[in-house]
Amino acid sequence: MYFHTPSLKGACAELTQEESEVFFPPPEGGSGWKKAVAICDTCEIREKCLEWGLQRESKGDRYGIFGGLTAPQREKRYG
C-alpha cells in the first residue's frame, strides 16, 4: 500500500485496510490525519516514504499522507 519492499516495512505495514484510511483523509479536512502523522512519527522509514510520496506527486497524485506530511504541507515545504 505504501512504500514497502521486502527489506523495508513502514509502521503502517501491519494496519488493516480500514485502519489505513487515516492516511487518506477526506478533502474537506477533519482531524483524522493527526492519527496518520502519529503513526509516521514512529516509523523507521519515514524519509523513504516521503521520497516516494514526492515522486507520486510529481506524477500528479497529490492525495494522501506520506512521511508524516499532508499534501498542503509537502507543497509548502517542497513547492
TIMISE-181314 format. One record per atom (N, C-alpha, C): residue number from 1; atom name; x, y, z. Coordinates in nm, 3 decimals, always signed. Layout:
<sites>
+------+------+---------+---------+---------+
! resi ! name !      px !      py !      pz !
+------+------+---------+---------+---------+
!  NUM !   CA !       X !       Y !       Z !
...
+------+------+---------+---------+---------+
</sites>
This chain:
<sites>
+------+------+---------+---------+---------+
! resi ! name !      px !      py !      pz !
+------+------+---------+---------+---------+
!    1 !    N !  +0.083 !  -0.119 !  +0.000 !
!    1 !   CA !  +0.000 !  +0.000 !  +0.000 !
!    1 !    C !  +0.087 !  +0.125 !  +0.000 !
!    2 !    N !  +0.182 !  +0.132 !  +0.088 !
!    2 !   CA !  +0.273 !  +0.246 !  +0.094 !
!    2 !    C !  +0.409 !  +0.202 !  +0.050 !
!    3 !    N !  +0.510 !  +0.275 !  +0.088 !
!    3 !   CA !  +0.646 !  +0.242 !  +0.048 !
!    3 !    C !  +0.693 !  +0.121 !  +0.128 !
!    4 !    N !  +0.691 !  +0.006 !  +0.064 !
!    4 !   CA !  +0.737 !  -0.117 !  +0.127 !
!    4 !    C !  +0.817 !  -0.197 !  +0.026 !
!    5 !    N !  +0.923 !  -0.256 !  +0.072 !
!    5 !   CA !  +0.999 !  -0.352 !  -0.007 !
!    5 !    C !  +1.016 !  -0.473 !  +0.083 !
!    6 !    N !  +1.067 !  -0.583 !  +0.031 !
!    6 !   CA !  +1.086 !  -0.700 !  +0.120 !
!    6 !    C !  +1.171 !  -0.670 !  +0.243 !
!    7 !    N !  +1.265 !  -0.576 !  +0.230 !
!    7 !   CA !  +1.354 !  -0.547 !  +0.344 !
!    7 !    C !  +1.313 !  -0.423 !  +0.424 !
!    8 !    N !  +1.221 !  -0.343 !  +0.371 !
!    8 !   CA !  +1.176 !  -0.222 !  +0.441 !
!    8 !    C !  +1.026 !  -0.226 !  +0.458 !
!    9 !    N !  +0.981 !  -0.216 !  +0.580 !
!    9 !   CA !  +0.838 !  -0.210 !  +0.607 !
!    9 !    C !  +0.811 !  -0.093 !  +0.700 !
!   10 !    N !  +0.717 !  -0.011 !  +0.661 !
!   10 !   CA !  +0.682 !  +0.105 !  +0.741 !
!   10 !    C !  +0.595 !  +0.069 !  +0.860 !
!   11 !    N !  +0.578 !  +0.166 !  +0.948 !
!   11 !   CA !  +0.494 !  +0.147 !  +1.066 !
!   11 !    C !  +0.350 !  +0.119 !  +1.027 !
!   12 !    N !  +0.312 !  +0.156 !  +0.906 !
!   12 !   CA !  +0.175 !  +0.135 !  +0.859 !
!   12 !    C !  +0.154 !  -0.004 !  +0.797 !
!   13 !    N !  +0.260 !  -0.080 !  +0.784 !
!   13 !   CA !  +0.253 !  -0.207 !  +0.711 !
!   13 !    C !  +0.154 !  -0.307 !  +0.770 !
!   14 !    N !  +0.137 !  -0.306 !  +0.899 !
!   14 !   CA !  +0.050 !  -0.405 !  +0.964 !
!   14 !    C !  -0.093 !  -0.356 !  +0.987 !
!   15 !    N !  -0.124 !  -0.237 !  +0.938 !
!   15 !   CA !  -0.259 !  -0.184 !  +0.957 !
!   15 !    C !  -0.358 !  -0.255 !  +0.865 !
!   16 !    N !  -0.481 !  -0.265 !  +0.911 !
!   16 !   CA !  -0.586 !  -0.318 !  +0.825 !
!   16 !    C !  -0.623 !  -0.212 !  +0.722 !
!   17 !    N !  -0.697 !  -0.252 !  +0.620 !
!   17 !   CA !  -0.743 !  -0.156 !  +0.519 !
!   17 !    C !  -0.820 !  -0.043 !  +0.584 !
!   18 !    N !  -0.908 !  -0.076 !  +0.676 !
!   18 !   CA !  -0.988 !  +0.025 !  +0.744 !
!   18 !    C !  -0.899 !  +0.120 !  +0.825 !
!   19 !    N !  -0.804 !  +0.064 !  +0.898 !
!   19 !   CA !  -0.714 !  +0.147 !  +0.979 !
!   19 !    C !  -0.629 !  +0.239 !  +0.892 !
!   20 !    N !  -0.590 !  +0.193 !  +0.774 !
!   20 !   CA !  -0.502 !  +0.271 !  +0.687 !
!   20 !    C !  -0.575 !  +0.387 !  +0.619 !
!   21 !    N !  -0.705 !  +0.392 !  +0.631 !
!   21 !   CA !  -0.780 !  +0.502 !  +0.571 !
!   21 !    C !  -0.744 !  +0.638 !  +0.630 !
!   22 !    N !  -0.684 !  +0.640 !  +0.749 !
!   22 !   CA !  -0.643 !  +0.767 !  +0.809 !
!   22 !    C !  -0.536 !  +0.837 !  +0.725 !
!   23 !    N !  -0.467 !  +0.762 !  +0.638 !
!   23 !   CA !  -0.365 !  +0.822 !  +0.552 !
!   23 !    C !  -0.425 !  +0.891 !  +0.430 !
!   24 !    N !  -0.555 !  +0.876 !  +0.412 !
!   24 !   CA !  -0.625 !  +0.938 !  +0.300 !
!   24 !    C !  -0.751 !  +1.007 !  +0.352 !
!   25 !    N !  -0.731 !  +1.116 !  +0.428 !
!   25 !   CA !  -0.846 !  +1.186 !  +0.487 !
!   25 !    C !  -0.932 !  +1.251 !  +0.379 !
!   26 !    N !  -1.058 !  +1.277 !  +0.412 !
!   26 !   CA !  -1.147 !  +1.340 !  +0.314 !
!   26 !    C !  -1.097 !  +1.481 !  +0.280 !
!   27 !    N !  -1.120 !  +1.525 !  +0.157 !
!   27 !   CA !  -1.072 !  +1.657 !  +0.114 !
!   27 !    C !  -1.123 !  +1.772 !  +0.200 !
!   28 !    N !  -1.240 !  +1.755 !  +0.261 !
!   28 !   CA !  -1.295 !  +1.864 !  +0.341 !
!   28 !    C !  -1.225 !  +1.879 !  +0.476 !
!   29 !    N !  -1.129 !  +1.794 !  +0.503 !
!   29 !   CA !  -1.049 !  +1.809 !  +0.625 !
!   29 !    C !  -1.094 !  +1.717 !  +0.736 !
!   30 !    N !  -1.084 !  +1.765 !  +0.857 !
!   30 !   CA !  -1.112 !  +1.683 !  +0.973 !
!   30 !    C !  -0.981 !  +1.657 !  +1.046 !
!   31 !    N !  -0.988 !  +1.580 !  +1.151 !
!   31 !   CA !  -0.868 !  +1.559 !  +1.233 !
!   31 !    C !  -0.810 !  +1.419 !  +1.217 !
!   32 !    N !  -0.864 !  +1.337 !  +1.127 !
!   32 !   CA !  -0.813 !  +1.202 !  +1.108 !
!   32 !    C !  -0.667 !  +1.196 !  +1.070 !
!   33 !    N !  -0.620 !  +1.297 !  +0.998 !
!   33 !   CA !  -0.481 !  +1.300 !  +0.954 !
!   33 !    C !  -0.383 !  +1.301 !  +1.071 !
!   34 !    N !  -0.426 !  +1.351 !  +1.186 !
!   34 !   CA !  -0.338 !  +1.357 !  +1.303 !
!   34 !    C !  -0.298 !  +1.216 !  +1.348 !
!   35 !    N !  -0.389 !  +1.122 !  +1.336 !
!   35 !   CA !  -0.358 !  +0.983 !  +1.372 !
!   35 !    C !  -0.253 !  +0.926 !  +1.276 !
!   36 !    N !  -0.266 !  +0.958 !  +1.147 !
!   36 !   CA !  -0.168 !  +0.912 !  +1.048 !
!   36 !    C !  -0.030 !  +0.969 !  +1.078 !
!   37 !    N !  -0.024 !  +1.097 !  +1.109 !
!   37 !   CA !  +0.104 !  +1.161 !  +1.139 !
!   37 !    C !  +0.166 !  +1.099 !  +1.264 !
!   38 !    N !  +0.085 !  +1.064 !  +1.363 !
!   38 !   CA !  +0.137 !  +1.000 !  +1.484 !
!   38 !    C !  +0.199 !  +0.864 !  +1.450 !
!   39 !    N !  +0.139 !  +0.792 !  +1.357 !
!   39 !   CA !  +0.195 !  +0.663 !  +1.313 !
!   39 !    C !  +0.327 !  +0.689 !  +1.240 !
!   40 !    N !  +0.329 !  +0.787 !  +1.153 !
!   40 !   CA !  +0.451 !  +0.821 !  +1.079 !
!   40 !    C !  +0.564 !  +0.861 !  +1.174 !
!   41 !    N !  +0.529 !  +0.927 !  +1.283 !
!   41 !   CA !  +0.631 !  +0.971 !  +1.379 !
!   41 !    C !  +0.708 !  +0.854 !  +1.440 !
!   42 !    N !  +0.650 !  +0.735 !  +1.437 !
!   42 !   CA !  +0.716 !  +0.617 !  +1.494 !
!   42 !    C !  +0.787 !  +0.534 !  +1.388 !
!   43 !    N !  +0.783 !  +0.576 !  +1.264 !
!   43 !   CA !  +0.829 !  +0.493 !  +1.153 !
!   43 !    C !  +0.978 !  +0.510 !  +1.124 !
!   44 !    N !  +1.043 !  +0.397 !  +1.104 !
!   44 !   CA !  +1.186 !  +0.396 !  +1.075 !
!   44 !    C !  +1.217 !  +0.435 !  +0.930 !
!   45 !    N !  +1.120 !  +0.426 !  +0.841 !
!   45 !   CA !  +1.146 !  +0.457 !  +0.700 !
!   45 !    C !  +1.069 !  +0.581 !  +0.655 !
!   46 !    N !  +1.044 !  +0.669 !  +0.748 !
!   46 !   CA !  +0.966 !  +0.790 !  +0.720 !
!   46 !    C !  +1.023 !  +0.871 !  +0.603 !
!   47 !    N !  +1.153 !  +0.891 !  +0.599 !
!   47 !   CA !  +1.214 !  +0.969 !  +0.492 !
!   47 !    C !  +1.197 !  +0.901 !  +0.356 !
!   48 !    N !  +1.212 !  +0.770 !  +0.351 !
!   48 !   CA !  +1.192 !  +0.696 !  +0.225 !
!   48 !    C !  +1.048 !  +0.709 !  +0.179 !
!   49 !    N !  +0.956 !  +0.701 !  +0.272 !
!   49 !   CA !  +0.814 !  +0.713 !  +0.240 !
!   49 !    C !  +0.785 !  +0.853 !  +0.185 !
!   50 !    N !  +0.845 !  +0.955 !  +0.246 !
!   50 !   CA !  +0.826 !  +1.091 !  +0.197 !
!   50 !    C !  +0.881 !  +1.104 !  +0.055 !
!   51 !    N !  +0.998 !  +1.048 !  +0.029 !
!   51 !   CA !  +1.054 !  +1.049 !  -0.106 !
!   51 !    C !  +0.956 !  +0.986 !  -0.205 !
!   52 !    N !  +0.901 !  +0.872 !  -0.165 !
!   52 !   CA !  +0.805 !  +0.802 !  -0.250 !
!   52 !    C !  +0.681 !  +0.888 !  -0.276 !
!   53 !    N !  +0.632 !  +0.953 !  -0.170 !
!   53 !   CA !  +0.517 !  +1.041 !  -0.184 !
!   53 !    C !  +0.546 !  +1.158 !  -0.277 !
!   54 !    N !  +0.666 !  +1.214 !  -0.269 !
!   54 !   CA !  +0.703 !  +1.325 !  -0.357 !
!   54 !    C !  +0.713 !  +1.278 !  -0.501 !
!   55 !    N !  +0.759 !  +1.156 !  -0.522 !
!   55 !   CA !  +0.763 !  +1.100 !  -0.658 !
!   55 !    C !  +0.622 !  +1.085 !  -0.713 !
!   56 !    N !  +0.530 !  +1.038 !  -0.629 !
!   56 !   CA !  +0.390 !  +1.025 !  -0.671 !
!   56 !    C !  +0.333 !  +1.161 !  -0.709 !
!   57 !    N !  +0.366 !  +1.262 !  -0.627 !
!   57 !   CA !  +0.317 !  +1.397 !  -0.655 !
!   57 !    C !  +0.367 !  +1.448 !  -0.788 !
!   58 !    N !  +0.492 !  +1.419 !  -0.821 !
!   58 !   CA !  +0.547 !  +1.466 !  -0.947 !
!   58 !    C !  +0.472 !  +1.406 !  -1.066 !
!   59 !    N !  +0.398 !  +1.299 !  -1.043 !
!   59 !   CA !  +0.318 !  +1.236 !  -1.147 !
!   59 !    C !  +0.171 !  +1.277 !  -1.138 !
!   60 !    N !  +0.142 !  +1.375 !  -1.050 !
!   60 !   CA !  +0.007 !  +1.428 !  -1.040 !
!   60 !    C !  -0.079 !  +1.369 !  -0.930 !
!   61 !    N !  -0.026 !  +1.277 !  -0.851 !
!   61 !   CA !  -0.103 !  +1.214 !  -0.744 !
!   61 !    C !  -0.068 !  +1.280 !  -0.612 !
!   62 !    N !  -0.148 !  +1.378 !  -0.571 !
!   62 !   CA !  -0.118 !  +1.457 !  -0.452 !
!   62 !    C !  -0.191 !  +1.410 !  -0.327 !
!   63 !    N !  -0.277 !  +1.314 !  -0.339 !
!   63 !   CA !  -0.364 !  +1.275 !  -0.230 !
!   63 !    C !  -0.294 !  +1.182 !  -0.132 !
!   64 !    N !  -0.310 !  +1.205 !  -0.005 !
!   64 !   CA !  -0.258 !  +1.115 !  +0.097 !
!   64 !    C !  -0.148 !  +1.176 !  +0.181 !
!   65 !    N !  -0.120 !  +1.107 !  +0.290 !
!   65 !   CA !  -0.016 !  +1.147 !  +0.384 !
!   65 !    C !  +0.101 !  +1.052 !  +0.365 !
!   66 !    N !  +0.217 !  +1.109 !  +0.338 !
!   66 !   CA !  +0.339 !  +1.031 !  +0.316 !
!   66 !    C !  +0.451 !  +1.092 !  +0.397 !
!   67 !    N !  +0.523 !  +1.009 !  +0.469 !
!   67 !   CA !  +0.634 !  +1.058 !  +0.550 !
!   67 !    C !  +0.590 !  +1.156 !  +0.657 !
!   68 !    N !  +0.463 !  +1.148 !  +0.696 !
!   68 !   CA !  +0.412 !  +1.235 !  +0.802 !
!   68 !    C !  +0.365 !  +1.371 !  +0.755 !
!   69 !    N !  +0.361 !  +1.394 !  +0.624 !
!   69 !   CA !  +0.319 !  +1.525 !  +0.573 !
!   69 !    C !  +0.196 !  +1.512 !  +0.484 !
!   70 !    N !  +0.105 !  +1.605 !  +0.501 !
!   70 !   CA !  -0.012 !  +1.613 !  +0.415 !
!   70 !    C !  +0.028 !  +1.679 !  +0.283 !
!   71 !    N !  -0.057 !  +1.674 !  +0.184 !
!   71 !   CA !  -0.027 !  +1.736 !  +0.055 !
!   71 !    C !  +0.001 !  +1.886 !  +0.069 !
!   72 !    N !  -0.081 !  +1.962 !  +0.144 !
!   72 !   CA !  -0.050 !  +2.105 !  +0.160 !
!   72 !    C !  +0.084 !  +2.128 !  +0.232 !
!   73 !    N !  +0.117 !  +2.043 !  +0.328 !
!   73 !   CA !  +0.245 !  +2.058 !  +0.396 !
!   73 !    C !  +0.361 !  +2.029 !  +0.302 !
!   74 !    N !  +0.347 !  +1.926 !  +0.218 !
!   74 !   CA !  +0.452 !  +1.895 !  +0.119 !
!   74 !    C !  +0.466 !  +2.010 !  +0.020 !
!   75 !    N !  +0.354 !  +2.065 !  -0.023 !
!   75 !   CA !  +0.356 !  +2.178 !  -0.117 !
!   75 !    C !  +0.431 !  +2.297 !  -0.055 !
!   76 !    N !  +0.399 !  +2.327 !  +0.069 !
!   76 !   CA !  +0.463 !  +2.440 !  +0.137 !
!   76 !    C !  +0.613 !  +2.417 !  +0.153 !
!   77 !    N !  +0.651 !  +2.296 !  +0.187 !
!   77 !   CA !  +0.791 !  +2.266 !  +0.215 !
!   77 !    C !  +0.875 !  +2.245 !  +0.088 !
!   78 !    N !  +0.818 !  +2.181 !  -0.012 !
!   78 !   CA !  +0.896 !  +2.143 !  -0.129 !
!   78 !    C !  +0.852 !  +2.210 !  -0.259 !
!   79 !    N !  +0.744 !  +2.290 !  -0.248 !
!   79 !   CA !  +0.698 !  +2.363 !  -0.366 !
!   79 !    C !  +0.637 !  +2.277 !  -0.464 !
+------+------+---------+---------+---------+
</sites>
